[in-house]
Amino acid sequence: MVAGSERQDSSIEIVPIDLGPGVHAAFTTRDGGVSAGPWGGLDLATHVGDDPVAVAHNRGLVERWVGAPIAWADQVHGAEVFVVTAPPADRLAPVARADALVTGRIDVAVGVLVADCVPVLLADAAAGVVAALHAGRRGLVAGVVQSAVAAMRDLGAIPGRIRSMIGPSVCGACYEVPSAMRDEVARLVPAARAETSWGTPSLDLPGGVAAVLGACGVGEVQRLELCTLTDPRFFSHRRSARRSEPTGRFAGVIRLAGVSPRS
């Protein structure tokens, strides 16, 4: 099992996260589920070639844990934020084209899909506002982190009261990029500048996200030190690309606890 992870039932394994009273939050692993082949396990993505029936089943397992329907987005590596105001009508259909979902509802969870990019979960439990965001290289530069915090603030959250967790993602020691790309990103997010363990240019996207969260005034910034490229318990686009195979997506999911109108 992943350090700190929990077996919720016979079907899935998750990494639960404490983001305050009344908040359910976790990162999934690929352990469990019914997907087969290169997507084997708990694949939660509809856009990577997996069987939609399997994905729907897998999403249902995560919904069972979180206790509510989960809203998912069509993620486009940008900075758009969508405020979720109702449970989704379709388990497989995205609720918006966006890279961050925010809600103040107790009858819906929000989730983001990743396989090397950075998943971030945020909560102001006192205000009753939570968010899930997807920060890849382009989204980090575009300002998705700042946009998500601003949207939470618009719903009543206070940045200094927000607790956040940066989830499993490719680390700076592994994420090799051309030097020009590293310089381009580092001009806007200096904390993302890094080197691989073998001494070539790289990007530390989780470190960059942490720096931006701090600059936004987020009161508690936590980071799971789990690298998706080297840890086979998580899906990794880069690892699978080396084998010329597709891969699935794991998720960060968060929900305000309470008595759902659906129960």
C-alpha positions in Angstrom: 0.0 0.0 0.0 1.0 3.6 -0.6 2.4 5.2 2.6 -0.6 6.7 4.4 -3.1 5.0 2.1 -6.1 3.1 3.2 -8.0 0.1 1.8 -11.6 1.4 1.7 -13.2 -1.9 0.6 -12.2 -4.8 -1.6 -12.2 -2.7 -4.7 -10.1 0.5 -4.3 -7.1 1.9 -2.4 -6.9 5.7 -1.8 -4.6 8.1 -0.1 -6.9 10.1 2.4 -6.0 13.7 3.1 -6.9 15.8 6.1 -8.0 19.3 5.0 -10.1 20.2 7.9 -13.3 19.1 9.7 -16.2 18.2 7.5 -14.0 17.7 4.4 -13.6 14.4 2.6 -10.5 14.4 0.4 -8.2 11.8 -1.2 -6.0 10.9 -4.1 -6.8 7.6 -5.8 -4.2 5.0 -6.8 -4.5 2.6 -9.7 -5.1 -0.3 -7.3 -8.5 -1.8 -7.7 -11.2 -1.1 -10.3 -12.0 -3.2 -13.4 -10.0 -1.7 -16.2 -7.8 -4.0 -18.2 -4.7 -3.8 -20.4 -2.5 -0.7 -20.1 -5.3 1.0 -18.2 -5.4 -1.8 -15.7 -6.9 -1.0 -12.4 -8.8 2.1 -11.3 -8.6 4.2 -14.5 -11.0 7.2 -14.2 -10.5 8.8 -17.6 -12.8 8.8 -20.6 -10.4 10.3 -23.1 -7.5 7.7 -23.1 -9.1 4.8 -25.0 -10.3 2.7 -22.0 -13.7 1.0 -22.1 -16.3 3.5 -21.0 -18.2 0.9 -19.1 -15.2 0.1 -17.0 -14.5 3.8 -16.4 -18.1 4.3 -15.3 -17.8 1.4 -12.9 -14.5 2.8 -11.5 -16.0 6.2 -11.0 -18.8 4.7 -9.2 -16.4 3.1 -6.7 -14.9 6.4 -6.0 -18.3 8.0 -5.6 -19.2 5.3 -3.1 -16.2 6.3 -1.0 -16.7 10.1 -1.2 -20.5 9.8 -0.7 -21.7 11.9 -3.5 -21.6 12.2 -7.3 -18.3 13.6 -8.6 -18.1 16.5 -11.1 -15.3 16.1 -13.6 -14.0 18.6 -16.2 -12.7 18.5 -19.7 -9.2 19.6 -18.8 -7.4 21.7 -21.4 -4.2 22.8 -19.6 -5.5 26.3 -19.1 -6.6 28.5 -16.2 -10.4 28.3 -16.4 -12.3 27.7 -13.2 -15.9 26.4 -13.1 -18.1 26.7 -10.1 -20.2 23.6 -9.6 -23.7 24.4 -8.4 -25.4 21.0 -8.8 -24.5 17.3 -9.1 -23.7 16.1 -12.6 -26.5 14.5 -14.5 -24.1 12.0 -16.2 -21.2 10.2 -14.5 -19.1 10.2 -17.7 -19.9 13.7 -19.1 -17.7 16.6 -18.1 -19.5 19.6 -16.5 -17.2 22.2 -18.2 -14.0 22.8 -20.1 -11.8 23.9 -17.2 -8.8 22.9 -15.1 -10.2 23.8 -11.7 -13.6 23.0 -10.1 -14.9 24.8 -7.1 -18.0 24.2 -5.0 -19.8 25.2 -1.8 -22.3 22.3 -2.1 -22.5 19.3 0.1 -24.3 17.1 -2.4 -21.5 17.0 -5.0 -17.7 16.3 -5.0 -15.2 17.7 -7.4 -12.3 15.9 -9.0 -9.4 16.3 -11.3 -7.6 13.6 -13.4 -3.8 13.3 -13.7 -1.0 11.1 -14.7 2.2 13.2 -14.1 0.6 16.7 -13.9 0.0 18.1 -10.4 -3.4 17.5 -8.7 -4.2 20.0 -5.9 -7.0 19.9 -3.4 -8.0 22.9 -1.4 -10.5 23.6 1.4 -11.7 26.4 3.6 -13.8 24.2 6.0 -15.1 27.2 7.9 -16.4 28.9 4.8 -17.7 25.7 3.3 -15.7 25.9 0.0 -13.5 23.3 -1.6 -11.6 23.1 -4.9 -9.7 20.6 -7.1 -7.3 21.8 -9.7 -5.1 20.3 -12.4 -1.8 22.1 -12.9 0.4 20.9 -15.7 3.2 23.0 -17.1 1.0 25.2 -19.3 -1.7 25.5 -16.6 0.8 26.6 -14.0 2.2 29.3 -16.3 -1.3 30.4 -17.3 -2.3 30.9 -13.7 -4.7 28.1 -12.8 -3.6 28.1 -9.2 -4.3 31.9 -8.8 -7.6 31.5 -10.6 -8.7 28.7 -8.3 -7.8 30.6 -5.1 -9.6 33.7 -6.5 -12.8 31.7 -7.2 -12.7 30.2 -3.7 -12.4 33.7 -2.3 -15.4 34.8 -4.4 -17.4 32.1 -2.6 -16.4 33.4 0.8 -13.1 31.6 1.5 -10.3 33.4 3.2 -6.9 32.5 1.7 -5.1 32.4 5.0 -7.6 29.9 6.2 -7.4 27.6 3.1 -5.6 24.3 3.6 -4.1 22.7 0.5 -2.5 19.4 -0.5 -0.3 18.9 -3.6 -0.7 15.4 -4.8 1.4 12.7 -6.5 3.0 14.0 -9.7 6.3 13.8 -11.6 9.1 15.3 -9.5 11.8 17.7 -10.4 14.4 15.0 -10.2 12.7 13.2 -13.1 10.9 15.7 -15.2 13.5 16.4 -17.9 12.7 19.2 -20.3 14.7 21.3 -22.9 16.6 24.1 -21.3 14.6 26.7 -23.3 11.3 25.3 -21.9 12.7 25.3 -18.3 13.8 29.0 -18.7 10.4 30.0 -20.2 8.5 28.5 -17.2 11.0 29.7 -14.6 10.7 33.3 -15.8 7.1 33.2 -14.5 7.5 30.6 -11.7 11.1 30.7 -10.5 10.5 27.9 -8.0 9.9 25.5 -10.8 13.5 25.6 -12.1 15.2 22.3 -11.3 17.7 19.7 -12.5 17.2 16.0 -12.9 19.1 13.6 -10.7 21.5 13.1 -13.7 22.1 16.8 -14.1 20.0 17.9 -17.0 17.4 20.7 -17.1 14.0 19.9 -15.5 10.9 21.4 -14.0 9.7 21.0 -10.4 6.0 21.5 -11.0 5.0 20.6 -7.5 7.5 23.0 -6.1 6.2 25.7 -8.5 2.6 25.1 -7.4 3.7 25.3 -3.7 5.4 28.6 -4.3 2.3 30.1 -6.1 0.0 28.9 -3.4 2.2 30.6 -0.8 2.2 33.8 -2.9 -1.6 33.7 -3.0 -1.7 33.7 0.8 -2.9 30.1 1.2 -2.4 29.4 4.9 -1.4 25.8 4.8 0.5 24.3 1.9 1.3 20.5 2.1 2.9 18.2 -0.4 2.9 14.5 -0.9 6.4 13.5 -1.8 5.3 10.8 -4.3 6.6 10.8 -7.9 4.3 9.3 -10.5 7.1 8.5 -12.9 8.9 6.2 -10.5 6.0 4.9 -8.4 4.1 2.2 -10.3 1.1 2.5 -8.0 0.1 5.6 -10.0 -0.6 6.1 -13.6 2.2 8.0 -15.5 2.0 9.3 -19.0 5.7 9.6 -19.3 6.4 6.1 -18.1 3.9 4.6 -20.5 5.1 6.7 -23.4 8.5 5.0 -23.1 6.7 1.7 -23.9 4.5 3.4 -26.6 1.4 2.5 -24.6 -1.6 4.5 -23.4 -2.3 4.8 -19.8 -5.1 5.7 -17.4 -5.6 8.6 -15.0 -5.9 8.7 -11.2 -7.7 11.5 -9.4 -7.8 14.0 -6.7 -11.3 14.2 -5.2 -12.7 16.5 -2.5 -16.2 17.0 -1.0 -17.8 19.0 1.8 -19.3 16.4 4.2 -22.8 16.6 5.3 -26.2 15.1 4.8 -26.6 15.0 1.0 -30.1 15.9 -0.4 -29.7 12.6 -2.4 -29.5 10.5 0.7 
